[in-house]
Amino acid sequence: MPLTNVRVGLVGACGRMGTLIIRRVLATEGMEIASAFDIVNIGKDIGDVVGAGALGVPVSDSADLAAVLKESRTDVLIDFTIAKATAVNAPAAASAGVNLIIGTTGLSAEQKTAITDAVIKNNVAAVISSNYSIGVGVFFKLIRDAAGYLGDEYDVEIVEAHHNQKKDAPSGTAMTAAEIISKAMGGKDIVCGREGVCPRGKEIGVHSIRGGDIVGDHTVMFIGNSERIEIRHQAHSREIFVGGAVMAAKWVVSQKKGVVYGMEDVLS
């Protein structure tokens, strides 16, 4: 039986990340664009919109997402939009039998639970990650190992910096880092920013910087008496997220269904 390409759909297809992902999919053997969704350019060929040449795939309204996904025989939907939109679109895609790659940050616990429930109920597979960079996967492993070695003798502070158009703070990557460290250290509170009289306890502090065109910087500081260890990841281009997302999309279609995976599963 001949192999078929993985048919990919994009939400937010006309945006910066959507454009980069489409170009990467088109350059990846064994993958093709099957559907595209956005609130602009509806009815236009997505290939023309992103400068890749006509693909015969029109931009559709997300209100028609489930029907278009079924009609286009999309295998996997990639979503790097905003929490409010993802909370609606991800369950709709799952109900259409489509696997999911979600890179949206700022999802609430309730929204994450609803998406997970939809994945299980509809027997599809999903990868949900705050960061699709391969380097960040290594970064997470390094901070987990460091936290296990250093323990409560070291204070932990996390500083993240992003461009001035990022809507949520702290970043999803910073919060994932804090959760990894908290678990490795036996459970610590996570405090986002400080103001006024606030003597330091055993918490993990998380601080956000927004400015210019910073793609994404994350620094974890383990601070002890007389020494400090810093572990840092700096993203120089959005291409690092694109490569990981496309890798995950190709990977997830052949995985066990009814399961939500993380980027660490893809990398392993």
N, C-alpha and C positions, 0 to 999 in steps of 0.2 A: 504494500500500500504506500503510495508516494507521500512524503512529508509535506505538510502545509505550513504556511507562514503563521506566526502568531499575529492575530488581528487586534490592533491596539486602538483604544479610544482615549480622547483627551478632554477633560473639563478645564475651561480656561485656556482653550487652545490658541487664542490670539494674543495672549499675554507674553511676557518675556520668557518665563519658564516654558510655557506651552510651545512657543516657537522653537526654542532650543531642543526640547524633547522630540518634536516632530522631525526636525532635521537629523537628530541622532537615530531615531527609529528608521528613517529612510536609508541611513547609511549602515544599518545593522543587518547582516544576513539573517534570513529567517523571520523577518518582522515586516509588517506593513501597517499603514494607517487605515482604519476602517470607519471611524466616526470622530466627529469633533463638535464640541459644544462651547458656546460663549454667549454673552449678552450683546455682543457687537458683531457686525459682519454676517449676520444670519442670512443664509441662502447663497453666500459666496463660496467658491471653492477654497478650501483651507490651504491647499498647495499654493494657490495664487496669493493668498493673504500673507503667508510666511515667506514668500519669495522662492519657493521650491519648485514652481511649475505646477500646472493643473494635475490634480490627483483623482478627480471625479468624486470627491468627498465634500459635500456641502457642510457649512457650519450650521448646526442645529440649535434650537432653543432648548435649554435644560429642562423646560417644562415638558418636553417630549422625550426625555432621556430614555426611559425604559423601552418605549416603542421603537426608538431609533436603534438602540443597542441590539434589540432582537432582530430587527429587519436587516441590520448591517452585519449580523453574526460576529459581533465584537467578542473577543476572548477575554480581554482584560482592560479595565478603565484606570487611567492614571489621573489623580486629582491632587493638585498643589494649589488650591484656591484659598478660601477663607472658611472658618469653622461653621458659620451659619449655613453656607451653601453645601459644604461637605456633609453636614448632618442630615440634609435632605437627599442629596444625590447618591451617597454611598449605599444606604438601604434600598433605594430604588434600583440601583445597578445590581445589587445582590439579588433582589427579587426577580430580575431578568436573567439570572443565572450567569452573571459576569463576575470574574475575579477582580480584585481591587489592589491598587497600589496607592496608598494615601500618604502624602507628605505634608498635609495641612497641619499647621501648629495652632495652638490656642483652643483645641477641643476640650470641652469640659468632661468631667468624669461621667456624667450622664450621657453625653453624646458618644463618648467612646464605648460605653456599655451598649447603647442602642445599635451602634455599628457592628460590634462583636456579636450581638444577638442575631442580627440580620445575616451575618456571615454563616453562623451555625445553622440557623433555621433554613436557609436556602442552599446549604451545602456547597458553598463556594470557598475559595481560598483568598486570603488577603495578606498583604504586607503593610503594616502601619509603623512608620518610623518618623521621629522628629528630624532626622538627618540621614540622607542617602549617600553621603561621602564615604568612600572606603577608608580614607584617613581618619575620619571621625570614629569609625568602627574600632580602629586601633587605639585611638584616643580614649574611648570608653574602657577598653580593656586595661590600658595603662593606669587610669585613675582608680579602677576597681582593685587592681593589684596593689597600688600604693596605699590606698585606704586600708586594705587588709593588713599591710605591714605596719603602718604608722599608728592606727588606733586613736584613742581619746587623748593621747599626749599632744596631738597637733590640732590646732584650729584650722577650719576649712573655709575659704572664701572663693567664690566664683565670680568672675567678671566677664560679661559678654558685650560685644559691640556689633552693631548692624547699621545699615543705611537709614537715612531719614524718612524713608517711605514705609518701613516695616510697622505694621499695625499693632502687633501684640508684644508684650514684655512681661516677664523675661522671655527669652527665646525658648522654644521647645527643647533645643539641644542643651541649654543650660539647666533646665528643669530635669531632663533625663540624667544629666551628669550628677546633679544633686541627689536624685533618687538612688542612683547607683552607689554613691558614696555613703549615703545614709544607711542603706541596706548592709553594705560591707562593714560599717562601724556599729552595727547593732541597733540602728534606729535613732535618727536625730531629727529635730525640727528643722524646717527650711524657712528662712526669713528673707523676704524680698525687699531689700533696701532698709535703711535705718534713718531715723530722724528723732531729734530731741534727746532726752535722757534715756539711754538704752544700753546699759552695761552688757558686755558680751557674756553669753552663757555657752552652752554646748551646741548651739545651733550651727547650721551651714548658711552663710550669708550669700545672697545672690544679687548682683548689681548689674544694671543695664545702661549702656551708652548708645545713643542714636545720633548719627551724623553722616553727612556726605553720601558717598557711594560704597561704604564698607560692606563687603559681601557677607562676612561673618567671621568674627574672632571670638575664641573661647579660651579663657585661662583659668585653671584651677590652681589655687595656692594652698599648700599644706604648710602651716606656719607653726613652728615650734620655738622653744627658747634657744636663741643664738643661731638659728638656721631656718631656711625656708626652701621648700621644693616647689617649683612651678612646672606644670605640664600644660602646654599650649597647642591649640590647633588654629591655623589661619587659613581661611578660604580665599583664594585669589581670583576665582572665577566661578560663576554658577554652573559651569560645565562639570564640576566635580559631582554636583547633585544630580545632574542630568544622566551622567554615565551610570551611577548607582541605581537610579530609578528605572532606566531601560534594562539594566541587568536583572533587577528584581522582577520586572514585567515578564521577561522571557523565562525566568526561573519559576514563577509562581503558578503558571498554568499547568505544570506537571506535578505539583505537590498535592499532598493529601488534602481533601476538601473538608470544610467545616472547621478550619483552623485559622487563627490569626497569627502570623509570623512577624518577627522583627528583622531588621537589617542584619543582625548578627547571624540569623539563620541563613540568609542569602550568602553571606561572606564565608560561612563555614562549609 
